[in-house]
Amino acid sequence: MTAERNRLPGGIMKKLLLSLILVLFVLAGLAADSGDATQIGKSGEWANTIAATAYNGLMYTVEEDGTLYETNPDNGKWRKIASGYESTVFLAANDKGLFTIEDDGTLYVITPSTGKWKQVGKAGDYGNTIAADGIGKYVFTIESNGALYRTDVTTGKWVQLGKNDFAATTYMTTTENFIYTVESDGTFYEVSPETGKWRQIGKPSEYSGVIGMIGDSDLVYTVEEDGNLWVTDPAEDTVDKLSEGGYDSVIFMVDTGDIVVITDSGDLYRVEK
């Protein structure tokens, strides 16, 4: 005997196909677009934040009372890690963990899971720092005289990169392979973490409205004072607008895989790339 397949009547099959197509359209409409923001946690919950960064997909913040927190940006759940960071001026991360520069100019490396810290270099060595970020095992700092330094946090050894070209830096971020700065005149630069050599990206003063900046693996995201969110691809020398308005109150930006921002009212948002 030959087995026969059970077949649905043609009318029912057509209805099922139409229903499936409708569901696919609905799901497509629900997919988040680049630049869409979702509030995480309670309104005002991060109002006391004085520094923020990201490491291994999590956000780390320091509050005015010196408490270091870890937050999951997927659900807003947070945990207290340690106290004693009320003097923190800069908080950033590299492959070795978190690092801070305190108001006395001392650099510390922090184990994110415990909050334990270790001093790097001499006390006060980084007292003139105006910007800081990390790549690999290095901390990159810019001093008020325009000097760019690279510090190996495993040894404490540092070296100046290039000349004193960065005294006008107002924003600094990193990707996997480069340092990026925005200067006081709004000009955007890509800087080699090996030599300190730089090249201009875009037109002079094109980034004059920037109020926040963060890099991911190879792109740089900026927020401008009019609230627009932009993404720059330095390799292609292109700039695209991700969102029209809505981000004018951002005071902190970090990259956890998505962009995470904290507003001046203490609200936390996750932004689709």
Solvent accessible surface area in square Angstrom, and as a share of the most:
residue,aa,sasa,rsa
1,M,247,1.10
2,T,125,0.72
3,A,102,0.79
4,E,159,0.71
5,R,215,0.78
6,N,158,0.81
7,R,211,0.77
8,L,92,0.46
9,P,82,0.51
10,G,51,0.49
11,G,45,0.43
12,I,85,0.43
13,M,85,0.38
14,K,141,0.60
15,K,142,0.60
16,L,93,0.46
17,L,93,0.46
18,L,120,0.60
19,S,61,0.39
20,L,99,0.49
21,I,86,0.44
22,L,118,0.58
23,V,78,0.45
24,L,102,0.51
25,F,147,0.61
26,V,81,0.47
27,L,102,0.51
28,A,69,0.54
29,G,66,0.63
30,L,134,0.67
31,A,64,0.50
32,A,60,0.47
33,D,96,0.50
34,S,50,0.32
35,G,5,0.05
36,D,66,0.34
37,A,51,0.40
38,T,67,0.39
39,Q,72,0.32
40,I,11,0.06
41,G,40,0.39
42,K,154,0.65
43,S,85,0.55
44,G,30,0.29
45,E,58,0.26
46,W,10,0.03
47,A,61,0.47
48,N,77,0.39
49,T,13,0.07
50,I,60,0.31
51,A,6,0.05
52,A,16,0.12
53,T,15,0.09
54,A,18,0.14
55,Y,47,0.18
56,N,127,0.65
57,G,34,0.33
58,L,48,0.24
59,M,1,0.00
60,Y,5,0.02
61,T,1,0.00
62,V,0,0.00
63,E,26,0.12
64,E,111,0.50
65,D,101,0.52
66,G,0,0.00
67,T,7,0.04
68,L,0,0.00
69,Y,39,0.15
70,E,26,0.11
71,T,0,0.00
72,N,49,0.25
73,P,7,0.04
74,D,102,0.53
75,N,78,0.40
76,G,7,0.07
77,K,147,0.62
78,W,130,0.46
79,R,100,0.37
80,K,117,0.50
81,I,22,0.11
82,A,22,0.17
83,S,69,0.44
84,G,53,0.51
85,Y,11,0.04
86,E,101,0.45
87,S,42,0.27
88,T,10,0.06
89,V,77,0.44
90,F,45,0.19
91,L,14,0.07
92,A,6,0.05
93,A,14,0.11
94,N,12,0.06
95,D,105,0.54
96,K,106,0.45
97,G,0,0.00
98,L,1,0.00
99,F,1,0.01
100,T,0,0.00
101,I,3,0.02
102,E,19,0.09
103,D,103,0.53
104,D,85,0.44
105,G,2,0.02
106,T,1,0.01
107,L,0,0.00
108,Y,40,0.15
109,V,23,0.13
110,I,1,0.01
111,T,66,0.38
112,P,16,0.10
113,S,69,0.44
114,T,68,0.39
115,G,5,0.05
116,K,147,0.62
117,W,155,0.54
118,K,120,0.51
119,Q,75,0.33
120,V,5,0.03
121,G,40,0.38
122,K,152,0.64
123,A,75,0.58
124,G,36,0.35
125,D,57,0.29
126,Y,11,0.04
127,G,50,0.48
128,N,93,0.48
129,T,17,0.10
130,I,64,0.33
131,A,9,0.07
132,A,16,0.12
133,D,22,0.12
134,G,8,0.07
135,I,27,0.14
136,G,24,0.23
137,K,76,0.32
138,Y,62,0.24
139,V,0,0.00
140,F,2,0.01
141,T,1,0.01
142,I,1,0.00
143,E,24,0.11
144,S,66,0.43
145,N,84,0.43
146,G,0,0.00
147,A,0,0.00
148,L,1,0.00
149,Y,37,0.14
150,R,44,0.16
151,T,0,0.00
152,D,18,0.09
153,V,6,0.04
154,T,72,0.42
155,T,85,0.49
156,G,16,0.15
157,K,154,0.65
158,W,145,0.51
159,V,66,0.38
160,Q,65,0.29
161,L,7,0.03
162,G,44,0.43
163,K,158,0.67
164,N,77,0.40
165,D,69,0.36
166,F,6,0.03
167,A,59,0.46
168,A,47,0.37
169,T,11,0.06
170,T,76,0.44
171,Y,71,0.27
172,M,24,0.11
173,T,2,0.01
174,T,15,0.09
175,T,11,0.06
176,E,114,0.51
177,N,96,0.49
178,F,75,0.31
179,I,1,0.00
180,Y,4,0.02
181,T,1,0.00
182,V,3,0.02
183,E,17,0.07
184,S,80,0.52
185,D,79,0.41
186,G,1,0.01
187,T,3,0.02
188,F,0,0.00
189,Y,40,0.15
190,E,16,0.07
191,V,0,0.00
192,S,25,0.16
193,P,16,0.10
194,E,119,0.54
195,T,68,0.39
196,G,3,0.03
197,K,155,0.66
198,W,124,0.43
199,R,105,0.38
200,Q,71,0.31
201,I,1,0.00
202,G,27,0.26
203,K,146,0.62
204,P,96,0.60
205,S,52,0.33
206,E,76,0.34
207,Y,6,0.02
208,S,82,0.53
209,G,13,0.13
210,V,12,0.07
211,I,49,0.25
212,G,8,0.08
213,M,16,0.07
214,I,29,0.14
215,G,8,0.08
216,D,23,0.12
217,S,55,0.35
218,D,86,0.45
219,L,46,0.23
220,V,0,0.00
221,Y,7,0.03
222,T,1,0.00
223,V,0,0.00
224,E,30,0.14
225,E,120,0.54
226,D,86,0.45
227,G,0,0.00
228,N,12,0.06
229,L,2,0.01
230,W,59,0.21
231,V,19,0.11
232,T,0,0.00
233,D,39,0.20
234,P,2,0.01
235,A,91,0.70
236,E,119,0.53
237,D,78,0.40
238,T,61,0.36
239,V,47,0.27
240,D,83,0.43
241,K,88,0.37
242,L,39,0.19
243,S,23,0.15
244,E,132,0.59
245,G,22,0.21
246,G,68,0.65
247,Y,15,0.06
248,D,87,0.45
249,S,37,0.24
250,V,7,0.04
251,I,90,0.46
252,F,45,0.19
253,M,19,0.08
254,V,5,0.03
255,D,37,0.19
256,T,23,0.13
257,G,51,0.49
258,D,37,0.19
259,I,0,0.00
260,V,1,0.01
261,V,3,0.02
262,I,2,0.01
263,T,12,0.07
264,D,96,0.50
265,S,66,0.42
266,G,1,0.01
267,D,21,0.11
268,L,1,0.00
269,Y,58,0.22
270,R,45,0.16
271,V,1,0.00
272,E,48,0.22
273,K,68,0.29
